[in-house]
Amino acid sequence: MKQVFDAFTANIQVESIEPFGGGLINDTFRVRNQNPEGVDFLLQRINHQVFKDVSGLMHNMELVTQFLNEKISSSVALQDTCQTLKIIPTSSGLSYFQDENGSFWRVVKFLKRVSVI
């Protein structure tokens, strides 16, 4: 899985890659950064038996996250309380990667919980 993760432009020293969550459709893994102050990521194998058009799926995901990021950026109140996914592109600029076995993968920044007082 490290080889798959390296196809993306996250540029971190990986401490570990471990299963994350209990999803029924996709396989999800948390990529832990060796730097404790650094960002972690989620690496996800997209079930292309369910999502036949991976390119279309990722295009929709890009549009939704862009829209949400614009809404958050335009509101001071939301900036302190909201987060959205950040899709990490591959070195070729795509939002997903297809490995030699035909599996499709995506990487997003791991979102930590935000507390609001």
N, CA, C and O atoms as CSV, one atom per row, in Angstrom:
chain,resi,resn,atom,element,x,y,z
A,1,MET,N,N,0.815,-1.197,0.000
A,1,MET,CA,C,0.000,0.000,0.000
A,1,MET,C,C,0.861,1.265,0.000
A,1,MET,O,O,0.440,2.312,-0.491
A,2,LYS,N,N,2.049,1.158,0.545
A,2,LYS,CA,C,2.952,2.310,0.542
A,2,LYS,C,C,3.236,2.737,-0.893
A,2,LYS,O,O,3.307,3.931,-1.185
A,3,GLN,N,N,3.398,1.773,-1.780
A,3,GLN,CA,C,3.659,2.072,-3.189
A,3,GLN,C,C,2.473,2.814,-3.812
A,3,GLN,O,O,2.673,3.736,-4.602
A,4,VAL,N,N,1.258,2.427,-3.470
A,4,VAL,CA,C,0.061,3.134,-3.956
A,4,VAL,C,C,0.038,4.543,-3.393
A,4,VAL,O,O,-0.181,5.501,-4.133
A,5,PHE,N,N,0.260,4.682,-2.095
A,5,PHE,CA,C,0.248,6.004,-1.465
A,5,PHE,C,C,1.295,6.923,-2.097
A,5,PHE,O,O,1.059,8.121,-2.253
A,6,ASP,N,N,2.438,6.367,-2.456
A,6,ASP,CA,C,3.507,7.166,-3.054
A,6,ASP,C,C,3.133,7.734,-4.428
A,6,ASP,O,O,3.815,8.628,-4.928
A,7,ALA,N,N,2.059,7.225,-5.043
A,7,ALA,CA,C,1.597,7.773,-6.324
A,7,ALA,C,C,0.949,9.150,-6.135
A,7,ALA,O,O,0.761,9.893,-7.099
A,8,PHE,N,N,0.613,9.478,-4.895
A,8,PHE,CA,C,-0.029,10.757,-4.589
A,8,PHE,C,C,1.021,11.754,-4.093
A,8,PHE,O,O,2.111,11.358,-3.680
A,9,THR,N,N,0.692,13.039,-4.133
A,9,THR,CA,C,1.664,14.089,-3.818
A,9,THR,C,C,1.635,14.519,-2.363
A,9,THR,O,O,1.814,15.701,-2.069
A,10,ALA,N,N,1.414,13.595,-1.454
A,10,ALA,CA,C,1.334,13.937,-0.039
A,10,ALA,C,C,2.713,14.255,0.553
A,10,ALA,O,O,2.818,15.053,1.483
A,11,ASN,N,N,3.758,13.637,0.020
A,11,ASN,CA,C,5.140,13.917,0.439
A,11,ASN,C,C,5.352,13.888,1.953
A,11,ASN,O,O,5.751,14.888,2.550
A,12,ILE,N,N,5.085,12.747,2.559
A,12,ILE,CA,C,5.349,12.597,3.993
A,12,ILE,C,C,6.160,11.334,4.217
A,12,ILE,O,O,6.220,10.449,3.363
A,13,GLN,N,N,6.775,11.272,5.370
A,13,GLN,CA,C,7.425,10.047,5.815
A,13,GLN,C,C,6.356,9.217,6.524
A,13,GLN,O,O,5.863,9.614,7.580
A,14,VAL,N,N,6.004,8.089,5.960
A,14,VAL,CA,C,4.925,7.258,6.485
A,14,VAL,C,C,5.407,6.457,7.687
A,14,VAL,O,O,6.410,5.746,7.626
A,15,GLU,N,N,4.663,6.592,8.783
A,15,GLU,CA,C,4.933,5.775,9.970
A,15,GLU,C,C,4.238,4.426,9.836
A,15,GLU,O,O,4.837,3.380,10.085
A,16,SER,N,N,2.954,4.461,9.436
A,16,SER,CA,C,2.197,3.219,9.286
A,16,SER,C,C,0.983,3.458,8.400
A,16,SER,O,O,0.520,4.584,8.223
A,17,ILE,N,N,0.490,2.359,7.854
A,17,ILE,CA,C,-0.769,2.355,7.109
A,17,ILE,C,C,-1.598,1.244,7.717
A,17,ILE,O,O,-1.220,0.074,7.673
A,18,GLU,N,N,-2.747,1.625,8.290
A,18,GLU,CA,C,-3.558,0.647,9.018
A,18,GLU,C,C,-5.036,0.790,8.656
A,18,GLU,O,O,-5.490,1.887,8.332
A,19,PRO,N,N,-5.790,-0.313,8.708
A,19,PRO,CA,C,-7.220,-0.234,8.417
A,19,PRO,C,C,-7.893,0.812,9.299
A,19,PRO,O,O,-7.520,1.010,10.456
A,20,PHE,N,N,-8.899,1.481,8.719
A,20,PHE,CA,C,-9.594,2.546,9.440
A,20,PHE,C,C,-11.093,2.412,9.178
A,20,PHE,O,O,-11.520,2.293,8.030
A,21,GLY,N,N,-11.878,2.433,10.235
A,21,GLY,CA,C,-13.334,2.389,10.093
A,21,GLY,C,C,-13.833,1.014,9.716
A,21,GLY,O,O,-13.082,0.040,9.668
A,22,GLY,N,N,-15.115,0.968,9.452
A,22,GLY,CA,C,-15.746,-0.301,9.122
A,22,GLY,C,C,-16.633,-0.186,7.904
A,22,GLY,O,O,-17.741,-0.723,7.881
A,23,GLY,N,N,-16.150,0.512,6.891
A,23,GLY,CA,C,-16.950,0.725,5.685
A,23,GLY,C,C,-17.342,-0.573,5.008
A,23,GLY,O,O,-16.600,-1.555,5.037
A,24,LEU,N,N,-18.509,-0.563,4.401
A,24,LEU,CA,C,-19.019,-1.750,3.717
A,24,LEU,C,C,-18.775,-1.714,2.214
A,24,LEU,O,O,-18.885,-2.742,1.546
A,25,ILE,N,N,-18.442,-0.532,1.671
A,25,ILE,CA,C,-18.297,-0.419,0.222
A,25,ILE,C,C,-16.828,-0.294,-0.178
A,25,ILE,O,O,-16.340,-1.064,-1.006
A,26,ASN,N,N,-16.126,0.676,0.409
A,26,ASN,CA,C,-14.723,0.911,0.091
A,26,ASN,C,C,-13.837,0.407,1.221
A,26,ASN,O,O,-14.298,0.238,2.350
A,27,ASP,N,N,-12.567,0.167,0.918
A,27,ASP,CA,C,-11.579,-0.206,1.934
A,27,ASP,C,C,-10.796,1.056,2.285
A,27,ASP,O,O,-10.231,1.704,1.404
A,28,THR,N,N,-10.763,1.405,3.577
A,28,THR,CA,C,-10.154,2.660,4.007
A,28,THR,C,C,-9.009,2.377,4.971
A,28,THR,O,O,-9.099,1.510,5.840
A,29,PHE,N,N,-7.922,3.143,4.790
A,29,PHE,CA,C,-6.725,2.992,5.601
A,29,PHE,C,C,-6.250,4.364,6.062
A,29,PHE,O,O,-6.268,5.330,5.298
A,30,ARG,N,N,-5.824,4.438,7.326
A,30,ARG,CA,C,-5.235,5.677,7.833
A,30,ARG,C,C,-3.730,5.608,7.608
A,30,ARG,O,O,-3.067,4.643,7.986
A,31,VAL,N,N,-3.217,6.651,6.986
A,31,VAL,CA,C,-1.780,6.772,6.757
A,31,VAL,C,C,-1.244,7.726,7.810
A,31,VAL,O,O,-1.535,8.922,7.785
A,32,ARG,N,N,-0.465,7.192,8.731
A,32,ARG,CA,C,0.078,8.009,9.824
A,32,ARG,C,C,1.426,8.604,9.428
A,32,ARG,O,O,2.309,7.924,8.904
A,33,ASN,N,N,1.542,9.880,9.696
A,33,ASN,CA,C,2.753,10.625,9.424
A,33,ASN,C,C,3.781,10.344,10.527
A,33,ASN,O,O,3.424,10.313,11.705
A,34,GLN,N,N,5.048,10.142,10.161
A,34,GLN,CA,C,6.102,9.956,11.165
A,34,GLN,C,C,6.263,11.196,12.028
A,34,GLN,O,O,6.606,11.097,13.206
A,35,ASN,N,N,6.015,12.363,11.447
A,35,ASN,CA,C,6.109,13.624,12.181
A,35,ASN,C,C,4.830,13.800,12.993
A,35,ASN,O,O,3.758,13.942,12.405
A,36,PRO,N,N,4.906,13.797,14.328
A,36,PRO,CA,C,3.691,13.917,15.142
A,36,PRO,C,C,2.942,15.239,14.931
A,36,PRO,O,O,1.749,15.332,15.220
A,37,GLU,N,N,3.633,16.244,14.434
A,37,GLU,CA,C,2.991,17.538,14.140
A,37,GLU,C,C,2.440,17.570,12.719
A,37,GLU,O,O,1.748,18.516,12.341
A,38,GLY,N,N,2.739,16.556,11.941
A,38,GLY,CA,C,2.346,16.528,10.535
A,38,GLY,C,C,0.922,16.042,10.325
A,38,GLY,O,O,0.234,15.624,11.256
A,39,VAL,N,N,0.516,16.110,9.095
A,39,VAL,CA,C,-0.835,15.732,8.684
A,39,VAL,C,C,-0.888,14.234,8.390
A,39,VAL,O,O,0.036,13.673,7.801
A,40,ASP,N,N,-1.983,13.593,8.809
A,40,ASP,CA,C,-2.263,12.209,8.426
A,40,ASP,C,C,-3.216,12.227,7.236
A,40,ASP,O,O,-3.800,13.259,6.902
A,41,PHE,N,N,-3.359,11.070,6.607
A,41,PHE,CA,C,-4.208,10.966,5.414
A,41,PHE,C,C,-5.067,9.711,5.482
A,41,PHE,O,O,-4.780,8.782,6.237
A,42,LEU,N,N,-6.123,9.702,4.683
A,42,LEU,CA,C,-6.911,8.497,4.460
A,42,LEU,C,C,-6.649,8.027,3.039
A,42,LEU,O,O,-6.777,8.794,2.085
A,43,LEU,N,N,-6.289,6.781,2.911
A,43,LEU,CA,C,-6.088,6.123,1.621
A,43,LEU,C,C,-7.276,5.198,1.440
A,43,LEU,O,O,-7.569,4.374,2.306
A,44,GLN,N,N,-7.958,5.337,0.312
A,44,GLN,CA,C,-9.186,4.559,0.133
A,44,GLN,C,C,-9.191,3.850,-1.209
A,44,GLN,O,O,-8.977,4.457,-2.258
A,45,ARG,N,N,-9.444,2.539,-1.148
A,45,ARG,CA,C,-9.640,1.764,-2.371
A,45,ARG,C,C,-11.114,1.877,-2.730
A,45,ARG,O,O,-11.984,1.453,-1.969
A,46,ILE,N,N,-11.382,2.448,-3.888
A,46,ILE,CA,C,-12.757,2.670,-4.341
A,46,ILE,C,C,-13.286,1.369,-4.938
A,46,ILE,O,O,-12.639,0.762,-5.792
A,47,ASN,N,N,-14.443,0.952,-4.493
A,47,ASN,CA,C,-15.060,-0.263,-5.017
A,47,ASN,C,C,-15.646,0.051,-6.395
A,47,ASN,O,O,-16.758,0.567,-6.507
A,48,HIS,N,N,-14.885,-0.265,-7.432
A,48,HIS,CA,C,-15.343,0.068,-8.785
A,48,HIS,C,C,-16.368,-0.931,-9.329
A,48,HIS,O,O,-16.814,-0.807,-10.469
A,49,GLN,N,N,-16.737,-1.915,-8.517
A,49,GLN,CA,C,-17.888,-2.744,-8.872
A,49,GLN,C,C,-19.178,-1.994,-8.534
A,49,GLN,O,O,-20.197,-2.161,-9.203
A,50,VAL,N,N,-19.120,-1.166,-7.486
A,50,VAL,CA,C,-20.256,-0.332,-7.088
A,50,VAL,C,C,-20.229,0.979,-7.854
A,50,VAL,O,O,-21.245,1.405,-8.403
A,51,PHE,N,N,-19.070,1.618,-7.891
A,51,PHE,CA,C,-18.896,2.904,-8.573
A,51,PHE,C,C,-18.221,2.646,-9.917
A,51,PHE,O,O,-16.995,2.677,-10.020
A,52,LYS,N,N,-19.017,2.396,-10.929
A,52,LYS,CA,C,-18.518,1.997,-12.247
A,52,LYS,C,C,-17.747,3.114,-12.943
A,52,LYS,O,O,-16.813,2.843,-13.698
A,53,ASP,N,N,-18.131,4.380,-12.694
A,53,ASP,CA,C,-17.500,5.534,-13.335
A,53,ASP,C,C,-16.657,6.278,-12.294
A,53,ASP,O,O,-17.089,7.290,-11.743
A,54,VAL,N,N,-15.463,5.770,-12.035
A,54,VAL,CA,C,-14.608,6.350,-11.000
A,54,VAL,C,C,-14.229,7.785,-11.354
A,54,VAL,O,O,-14.187,8.646,-10.476
A,55,SER,N,N,-13.958,8.046,-12.605
A,55,SER,CA,C,-13.626,9.408,-13.035
A,55,SER,C,C,-14.784,10.368,-12.746
A,55,SER,O,O,-14.561,11.467,-12.239
A,56,GLY,N,N,-15.999,9.970,-13.059
A,56,GLY,CA,C,-17.191,10.782,-12.784
A,56,GLY,C,C,-17.421,10.960,-11.291
A,56,GLY,O,O,-17.773,12.048,-10.837
A,57,LEU,N,N,-17.223,9.892,-10.529
A,57,LEU,CA,C,-17.359,9.948,-9.079
A,57,LEU,C,C,-16.398,10.978,-8.498
A,57,LEU,O,O,-16.792,11.816,-7.687
A,58,MET,N,N,-15.147,10.912,-8.914
A,58,MET,CA,C,-14.143,11.824,-8.380
A,58,MET,C,C,-14.370,13.258,-8.857
A,58,MET,O,O,-14.105,14.209,-8.122
A,59,HIS,N,N,-14.854,13.410,-10.070
A,59,HIS,CA,C,-15.183,14.759,-10.555
A,59,HIS,C,C,-16.284,15.371,-9.682
A,59,HIS,O,O,-16.191,16.537,-9.298
A,60,ASN,N,N,-17.303,14.607,-9.373
A,60,ASN,CA,C,-18.375,15.094,-8.493
A,60,ASN,C,C,-17.837,15.430,-7.105
A,60,ASN,O,O,-18.219,16.443,-6.519
A,61,MET,N,N,-16.963,14.593,-6.584
A,61,MET,CA,C,-16.364,14.844,-5.278
A,61,MET,C,C,-15.554,16.140,-5.293
A,61,MET,O,O,-15.597,16.910,-4.334
A,62,GLU,N,N,-14.818,16.380,-6.373
A,62,GLU,CA,C,-14.057,17.623,-6.521
A,62,GLU,C,C,-14.985,18.835,-6.522
A,62,GLU,O,O,-14.708,19.832,-5.854
A,63,LEU,N,N,-16.087,18.752,-7.272
A,63,LEU,CA,C,-17.030,19.875,-7.345
A,63,LEU,C,C,-17.668,20.171,-5.990
A,63,LEU,O,O,-17.784,21.332,-5.596
A,64,VAL,N,N,-18.076,19.138,-5.286
A,64,VAL,CA,C,-18.717,19.318,-3.977
A,64,VAL,C,C,-17.739,19.911,-2.972
A,64,VAL,O,O,-18.085,20.849,-2.254
A,65,THR,N,N,-16.522,19.377,-2.911
A,65,THR,CA,C,-15.555,19.906,-1.943
A,65,THR,C,C,-15.145,21.335,-2.298
A,65,THR,O,O,-14.925,22.152,-1.405
A,66,GLN,N,N,-15.043,21.639,-3.576
A,66,GLN,CA,C,-14.727,23.022,-3.988
A,66,GLN,C,C,-15.845,23.977,-3.553
A,66,GLN,O,O,-15.569,25.053,-3.022
A,67,PHE,N,N,-17.088,23.591,-3.773
A,67,PHE,CA,C,-18.233,24.408,-3.374
A,67,PHE,C,C,-18.231,24.641,-1.863
A,67,PHE,O,O,-18.394,25.772,-1.405
A,68,LEU,N,N,-18.046,23.569,-1.094
A,68,LEU,CA,C,-18.043,23.694,0.365
A,68,LEU,C,C,-16.876,24.547,0.858
A,68,LEU,O,O,-17.041,25.355,1.772
A,69,ASN,N,N,-15.713,24.374,0.263
A,69,ASN,CA,C,-14.557,25.188,0.652
A,69,ASN,C,C,-14.795,26.663,0.375
A,69,ASN,O,O,-14.384,27.516,1.162
A,70,GLU,N,N,-15.454,26.971,-0.734
A,70,GLU,CA,C,-15.774,28.369,-1.050
A,70,GLU,C,C,-16.753,28.942,-0.033
A,70,GLU,O,O,-16.600,30.090,0.383
A,71,LYS,N,N,-17.746,28.176,0.373
A,71,LYS,CA,C,-18.711,28.627,1.385
A,71,LYS,C,C,-18.024,28.883,2.720
A,71,LYS,O,O,-18.276,29.895,3.373
A,72,ILE,N,N,-17.163,27.967,3.118
A,72,ILE,CA,C,-16.449,28.123,4.388
A,72,ILE,C,C,-15.522,29.339,4.332
A,72,ILE,O,O,-15.469,30.127,5.276
A,73,SER,N,N,-14.802,29.485,3.240
A,73,SER,CA,C,-13.867,30.607,3.100
A,73,SER,C,C,-14.559,31.962,3.127
A,73,SER,O,O,-13.965,32.954,3.548
A,74,SER,N,N,-15.796,32.010,2.685
A,74,SER,CA,C,-16.504,33.289,2.615
A,74,SER,C,C,-17.239,33.635,3.913
A,74,SER,O,O,-17.883,34.681,3.993
A,75,SER,N,N,-17.152,32.779,4.920
A,75,SER,CA,C,-17.847,33.020,6.184
A,75,SER,C,C,-16.878,32.904,7.358
A,75,SER,O,O,-16.343,31.828,7.626
A,76,VAL,N,N,-16.657,34.011,8.051
A,76,VAL,CA,C,-15.764,34.003,9.208
A,76,VAL,C,C,-16.254,33.011,10.259
A,76,VAL,O,O,-15.449,32.302,10.863
A,77,ALA,N,N,-17.554,32.954,10.479
A,77,ALA,CA,C,-18.116,32.038,11.482
A,77,ALA,C,C,-17.830,30.576,11.122
A,77,ALA,O,O,-17.526,29.774,12.005
A,78,LEU,N,N,-17.924,30.229,9.859
A,78,LEU,CA,C,-17.694,28.846,9.441
A,78,LEU,C,C,-16.219,28.476,9.452
A,78,LEU,O,O,-15.881,27.311,9.666
A,79,GLN,N,N,-15.337,29.437,9.226
A,79,GLN,CA,C,-13.905,29.145,9.151
A,79,GLN,C,C,-13.371,28.519,10.429
A,79,GLN,O,O,-12.452,27.702,10.382
A,80,ASP,N,N,-13.934,28.892,11.564
A,80,ASP,CA,C,-13.462,28.363,12.842
A,80,ASP,C,C,-14.124,27.057,13.254
A,80,ASP,O,O,-13.660,26.397,14.185
A,81,THR,N,N,-15.198,26.675,12.579
A,81,THR,CA,C,-15.960,25.517,13.040
A,81,THR,C,C,-16.137,24.404,12.007
A,81,THR,O,O,-16.613,23.323,12.352
A,82,CYS,N,N,-15.767,24.643,10.764
A,82,CYS,CA,C,-16.040,23.658,9.715
A,82,CYS,C,C,-14.773,23.241,8.976
A,82,CYS,O,O,-13.830,24.017,8.820
A,83,GLN,N,N,-14.787,22.013,8.538
A,83,GLN,CA,C,-13.726,21.467,7.700
A,83,GLN,C,C,-14.374,20.708,6.549
A,83,GLN,O,O,-15.488,20.200,6.681
A,84,THR,N,N,-13.687,20.633,5.441
A,84,THR,CA,C,-14.126,19.771,4.345
A,84,THR,C,C,-12.942,18.914,3.907
A,84,THR,O,O,-11.795,19.163,4.278
A,85,LEU,N,N,-13.250,17.924,3.128
A,85,LEU,CA,C,-12.190,17.070,2.605
A,85,LEU,C,C,-11.250,17.871,1.714
A,85,LEU,O,O,-11.659,18.819,1.044
A,86,LYS,N,N,-9.997,17.475,1.722
A,86,LYS,CA,C,-9.011,17.993,0.771
A,86,LYS,C,C,-8.498,16.784,0.006
A,86,LYS,O,O,-7.828,15.912,0.559
A,87,ILE,N,N,-8.825,16.755,-1.266
A,87,ILE,CA,C,-8.406,15.650,-2.124
A,87,ILE,C,C,-6.946,15.863,-2.507
A,87,ILE,O,O,-6.575,16.946,-2.960
A,88,ILE,N,N,-6.129,14.853,-2.332
A,88,ILE,CA,C,-4.715,14.919,-2.676
A,88,ILE,C,C,-4.542,14.322,-4.076
A,88,ILE,O,O,-4.901,13.166,-4.302
A,89,PRO,N,N,-4.000,15.093,-5.011
A,89,PRO,CA,C,-3.847,14.579,-6.375
A,89,PRO,C,C,-2.659,13.629,-6.509
A,89,PRO,O,O,-1.778,13.584,-5.650
A,90,THR,N,N,-2.656,12.887,-7.582
A,90,THR,CA,C,-1.504,12.054,-7.920
A,90,THR,C,C,-0.431,12.961,-8.515
A,90,THR,O,O,-0.676,14.138,-8.778
A,91,SER,N,N,0.745,12.409,-8.722
A,91,SER,CA,C,1.824,13.196,-9.323
A,91,SER,C,C,1.480,13.616,-10.751
A,91,SER,O,O,2.072,14.562,-11.272
A,92,SER,N,N,0.536,12.930,-11.390
A,92,SER,CA,C,0.104,13.325,-12.737
A,92,SER,C,C,-1.095,14.270,-12.711
A,92,SER,O,O,-1.607,14.657,-13.761
A,93,GLY,N,N,-1.544,14.642,-11.501
A,93,GLY,CA,C,-2.623,15.624,-11.378
A,93,GLY,C,C,-4.021,15.058,-11.275
A,93,GLY,O,O,-4.978,15.815,-11.109
A,94,LEU,N,N,-4.167,13.750,-11.368
A,94,LEU,CA,C,-5.493,13.136,-11.244
A,94,LEU,C,C,-5.899,13.032,-9.775
A,94,LEU,O,O,-5.049,13.037,-8.885
A,95,SER,N,N,-7.200,12.939,-9.532
A,95,SER,CA,C,-7.708,12.810,-8.165
A,95,SER,C,C,-7.796,11.351,-7.722
A,95,SER,O,O,-8.224,11.072,-6.602
A,96,TYR,N,N,-7.403,10.440,-8.569
A,96,TYR,CA,C,-7.421,9.013,-8.238
A,96,TYR,C,C,-6.276,8.323,-8.970
A,96,TYR,O,O,-5.694,8.868,-9.907
A,97,PHE,N,N,-5.971,7.115,-8.518
A,97,PHE,CA,C,-4.879,6.333,-9.081
A,97,PHE,C,C,-5.386,4.926,-9.347
A,97,PHE,O,O,-6.114,4.360,-8.532
A,98,GLN,N,N,-5.007,4.364,-10.479
A,98,GLN,CA,C,-5.343,2.975,-10.780
A,98,GLN,C,C,-4.057,2.154,-10.731
A,98,GLN,O,O,-3.103,2.432,-11.458
A,99,ASP,N,N,-4.043,1.138,-9.865
A,99,ASP,CA,C,-2.835,0.324,-9.724
A,99,ASP,C,C,-2.773,-0.763,-10.795
A,99,ASP,O,O,-3.674,-0.891,-11.624
A,100,GLU,N,N,-1.685,-1.544,-10.760
A,100,GLU,CA,C,-1.460,-2.568,-11.788
A,100,GLU,C,C,-2.481,-3.698,-11.725
A,100,GLU,O,O,-2.615,-4.459,-12.683
A,101,ASN,N,N,-3.211,-3.820,-10.597
A,101,ASN,CA,C,-4.251,-4.849,-10.474
A,101,ASN,C,C,-5.625,-4.352,-10.921
A,101,ASN,O,O,-6.598,-5.105,-10.905
A,102,GLY,N,N,-5.699,-3.073,-11.324
A,102,GLY,CA,C,-6.969,-2.505,-11.762
A,102,GLY,C,C,-7.771,-1.855,-10.651
A,102,GLY,O,O,-8.881,-1.382,-10.893
A,103,SER,N,N,-7.231,-1.819,-9.429
A,103,SER,CA,C,-7.933,-1.166,-8.317
A,103,SER,C,C,-7.756,0.344,-8.403
A,103,SER,O,O,-6.710,0.839,-8.822
A,104,PHE,N,N,-8.795,1.064,-7.998
A,104,PHE,CA,C,-8.766,2.528,-7.995
A,104,PHE,C,C,-8.617,3.020,-6.561
A,104,PHE,O,O,-9.222,2.471,-5.640
A,105,TRP,N,N,-7.799,4.067,-6.380
A,105,TRP,CA,C,-7.474,4.603,-5.061
A,105,TRP,C,C,-7.631,6.108,-5.055
A,105,TRP,O,O,-7.478,6.768,-6.083
A,106,ARG,N,N,-7.940,6.649,-3.875
A,106,ARG,CA,C,-7.931,8.094,-3.663
A,106,ARG,C,C,-7.343,8.372,-2.293
A,106,ARG,O,O,-7.334,7.512,-1.412
A,107,VAL,N,N,-6.848,9.604,-2.132
A,107,VAL,CA,C,-6.273,10.031,-0.855
A,107,VAL,C,C,-6.878,11.373,-0.488
A,107,VAL,O,O,-6.988,12.273,-1.320
A,108,VAL,N,N,-7.268,11.492,0.780
A,108,VAL,CA,C,-7.756,12.764,1.318
A,108,VAL,C,C,-7.030,13.038,2.628
A,108,VAL,O,O,-6.564,12.125,3.309
A,109,LYS,N,N,-6.949,14.311,2.956
A,109,LYS,CA,C,-6.362,14.711,4.226
A,109,LYS,C,C,-7.250,14.186,5.347
A,109,LYS,O,O,-8.475,14.273,5.263
A,110,PHE,N,N,-6.643,13.645,6.387
A,110,PHE,CA,C,-7.379,13.144,7.540
A,110,PHE,C,C,-7.915,14.333,8.328
A,110,PHE,O,O,-7.151,15.219,8.711
A,111,LEU,N,N,-9.208,14.357,8.570
A,111,LEU,CA,C,-9.827,15.454,9.313
A,111,LEU,C,C,-9.880,15.110,10.790
A,111,LEU,O,O,-10.437,14.085,11.185
A,112,LYS,N,N,-9.297,15.971,11.591
A,112,LYS,CA,C,-9.376,15.793,13.035
A,112,LYS,C,C,-10.611,16.512,13.528
A,112,LYS,O,O,-11.060,17.482,12.917
A,113,ARG,N,N,-11.151,16.048,14.612
A,113,ARG,CA,C,-12.353,16.671,15.171
A,113,ARG,C,C,-12.049,18.081,15.625
A,113,ARG,O,O,-10.975,18.368,16.154
A,114,VAL,N,N,-13.028,18.963,15.404
A,114,VAL,CA,C,-12.905,20.345,15.828
A,114,VAL,C,C,-13.879,20.569,16.981
A,114,VAL,O,O,-15.066,20.265,16.865
A,115,SER,N,N,-13.385,21.092,18.070
A,115,SER,CA,C,-14.243,21.407,19.202
A,115,SER,C,C,-14.672,22.869,19.128
A,115,SER,O,O,-13.876,23.755,18.818
A,116,VAL,N,N,-15.934,23.094,19.418
A,116,VAL,CA,C,-16.469,24.457,19.438
A,116,VAL,C,C,-16.947,24.734,20.838
A,116,VAL,O,O,-17.742,23.977,21.397
A,117,ILE,N,N,-16.460,25.827,21.409
A,117,ILE,CA,C,-16.851,26.199,22.779
A,117,ILE,C,C,-17.840,27.334,22.722
A,117,ILE,O,O,-18.301,27.804,23.763
